[in-house]
Amino acid sequence: MEPNPIKKEDIKQEVFDLYDAYAHNRLNRRNFVQQLSAYAVGGLTVPALLSFLIPDYKGNILVEPDDPRLKSEYITYASPKGGGIIKGLLSMPADHKKKLGGIVIVHENRGLNPYIEDVARRAALAGFITLAPDALSPLGGYPGNDDEGRTMQAKRDKGQMEEDFIAAYDYLKHNKNCNGKVGVVGFCFGGGIANMMAVRIPDLAAAVPYYGSQPAIADVPKIKAPLQLHYASLDTRITGGWPAYEAALKENGKKYQAFIYENVNHGFHNNTTPRYDKAAADLAWQRTLDFFKENLK
């Protein structure tokens, strides 16, 4: 008889915290597995816990790559100050009759995986032209699994990756199908990139960081774009930096909206992992689309 599947509610918060440390390179795999073994009780095994925690892309894609409602293709663009030639997924509605607002979709710390490609298609389906770059392009691209992708991304220079995403903004802004208004949404590492782009790009039309690291307080005066920020209450590592960031935004008269979702973890929008929270993810995503419709049309 097959064992009963693990239920999210049966997993202690400490397990999710351990996975967060591992997923953000603060804990190597050996130590992660060793510490995880303390929670392998009551019929749970370490392999079962590992299988439960890692992303499961199969069957969790909401907008398929060949969805006939979209024109979606891989393109390359130049990033002269960054990695050179960057590959990205460019998506837009197949039947659009006018120029569209653009959105740069920024992945987590593991390259352009199926979840982020799916998010890019979701946003395109809502009426935008989207570009989801792969920061692993100079190293051969996303390798097909997140563990290797995370190792690869850690080898890239952070400053060069920032330039790759700024170049994506330029590519999208000048695309013949774009109306010239370009925003950014990013998740985890990508949330930090979204904040960075708000600081670095004066003409950025909107920025939506999901659980992203905050910019230096001294850089807040440079922000011109309206912000919509999404945080998870259990994600103390990132959410702990929000009060100081908010104080600086207020002090400098910046336009922003901020939402902290209660009792959810870092990564709550990612529907391929057990940290996913459907109610919070759906609400945050609807707010994101409404924000972009307001600022990019």
N, C-alpha and C positions, 0 to 999 in steps of 0.2 A: 504494500500500500504506500502511495506517495505521501510524504509528510505534508502537514498543513502548511500553506505558504505563510511567510512571516508577515505580520501585520504591523503597520507603522506605529500604532498605538502601544504595541508591546515593546518597542525599542526605547531605551532610556535616552534622555537628552545627551548624556555624556558620550554616547556612541556617535551621534551626529556631530558633536564638538570634535571628537577624534577624527572623523572623516574630514571635517573642515580643515583641521590642522594638516592632514595628509594632502588634501587637494590643493592646499596653498603652500606646499613645500616647506612646512615648518616641522614635518615629521616624515622620516623616510619610511619606505614600505615595511622594512623589517620591524622597526619600532611600532609602526601602526598595527601590524598584525599581532605583535606581541602584546600590546596594550588592549587590543580588541578581544583577545582571548579571555580577559577578565569578565567579559559580558557574554561569553559562550556558555550559558547555563540554561537549565530547564528545557533541554532538547535542542537548543540552538547550537550550531557548530560554527567555527570560524569561517569555513568555506561558504556556509549558508549566509552568514552576515556579510561577507565580502560580496557575494552575488547580489544580495539585496541592496547594498549601498551604491554600487557602481551604476553609471547610466545605462539605460536599456532603450536603445533607439528603435529597435524593431517593434513595429506596431504602435509607436507613440508619435508618429509624424502626423500632423494635422492637415497640412497642405502638401500633397505629393509633388515631387519634382516635375512630373509631366502633366500637372493640372492644366487642362485646356483653357482655363480662364486667364492664364498668365503667359507672358513671354519671359522665360527665365533661361539665362545662359551664362556660362563662365566667360569672363573677359580678363584682359590684363591691362595694367596701367603703369605708368612710370612714376617712381618715387626716387627722384634724383638725390635727395638728402637722406633717404632711408635705405631700404633694402634693394633698390634697383628696380626690378620688375615684379609687381605684385599681382597675384591672381585673386579674382573676386567673383562672387555670384551677383549678377545684375538681373533684377526682376521688375516687371511692371505689368499692369493689366493689359491683356491681349487686345482689347477693343477700345483703348483710350482714344479720345478724339481731340484732346488738348494737352498742353504741356502740364507736367505733374510736379508737385512738391517732392523733393528728394530727401531720403533718409539714409545715412550711413549706419549700418548695423555692426556693432563691435562685439566680437566674441569674448569668451572667458580666457583663462590663462592656459589654453590647450589647443588653440588653433580653430579653424573653421569646421566645426563638427556638424553632424546632421541636425541637431537641435537649433543651432544658430541659423543654418540655411533655412530651416523651417520657419523660424521667426521672420526672416527676411521675406519669405514668400507670403506669410500672413500679413505683413505690413503692406506689401505690394497689392494684395487682394483688397485691401482697404482703400486703395486709390492713390498709391504713391509709387515713385520709382525708387528702388532700394539698391544699395550696394553693400554687400557683406564681404569685406576683404579677408584674406588669410595671411596673418602675420608670419606664418611659417613658410611662405612662398620661397624665400631665399634658401631655405633648408630642404626644399623638396615638397613642401605642402603638408597639410594635415595627414598623419600617417595611417589613419583608420581606427585608432583607439586613443582614448583620452590620456592614459598613463604615458604613452610614448610622446603624445602631443605636448603634455605638460613638461616633460623632460626637455624636449626640443625648444619650447618657447623660453625656458629658463636660460638657454644658451644665447638668445638674441639680446642685443643691446636695447635697453628700454628707450633711449632717445631716438634711435633709428626707427623703432616700432611706432613711436609717436608721429614721426615724420611720414610713415606709411599711411596712417589714418588721416593726417592732414592732407596728404596728396589725394586720398580717396574723396575727401570733400571737394577738392578742386576738380577732380574728374567728373563728379556728379553735377556740380554747379554748371559746368560747361557742356554737359551732355545735351544733345539736340532735343531730347524728350523731357528735359527738366525746365521748370519755370524760373530757375535761378535761386529759389529759396530752399536751403538745405539745412536739415537738422541732424541730430545724432541720437541714437539710443544704444546704450551699452550695458553689459551684464558682468558683475564681478570685476575682473581686470578691465573689461570694457566700460564699466561704470566709471572707473578712474580715468579712462581715456576720454569719456564724454565730458567729465569735469575739466580735463586738460584742454580739450578742444574749445570749450566755452571760454577759457582763459586766453588761448592762443589765437583764436579766429574771430576778429571783430565783427565780421558779417554773418557769423553763424546765426541761423534763424530760430533755433530751439535746441535745447539739450535735455535729455532724459537719462540720468544715471540710475541704474538699479544696483543697490548695495555696493556702490563704488567708493573707493578711497577719495577723501576730500583733497582739494588743492591746497597749496600753502596759503595761509591767511593773507599774507602780503600780496598775493596775486588776485585776490577777490575783486579789488577795484577795476581790474582789466576786463571783467566779465560784462558783456553787452547783451548776450542772448537771454531770453527768459528760460528759467529752469523748472523742471518738474522732477523731484527726487523721490525715490522709493527705497524704504529701509525695512528691515525685519527686526522685530523687538528682541529676538533671541540671538541676533547677530551682534553681540556686544563689541566684537573686534572692530567692526566698521561703524555701527550705529553710535558707538561711544564718541566718535569724532564729529557727530552732527551738531551738538549744541554750539561749539565754537564756530563752526562753519555758518550756522544760521545767524549767530550774533554778528558775524562779519558781513553777511548778506544784508541784514537789516541796517547795520551801521552805514553801509555804502548805498542804500536805497535800491537794491537789486530786485528784479521781479522774479518771484519764485513761488512754487507750490511744493509742499513736502508732505509725505505720508509715511507713517510708521505702522506697519501691519502687526497686530498683536499675535503672540504665540506662534510665530512662524520663523523659519530658519533662513539664513543666507542661502540664496539659490531657489527661493520659493517659486519663482516663475518657471523654472526648468521642469517641464512635465515628464522628463525621462528619468528622474531620480526620486527617491523617497522623500527628499526635502520639499518636493512640490506640494503646494497648498492650492487647490483649485479655486477656492473662493477668493483668496488674496490675489492669485495670479490673474483671474478673470477681471477682477475689479481694477487692478493696476494696469492691465493691458487696455481696457476700455478707456481709462483715464489718459493713457499714453496716446491712443489714437485720437481722442477728442482734442488733446493738447496740440498734436501735430496738425490736425485739421484747422485749428484756430490760427496757427502760426505759419503754416506752409502753403496755404491755398492762395 
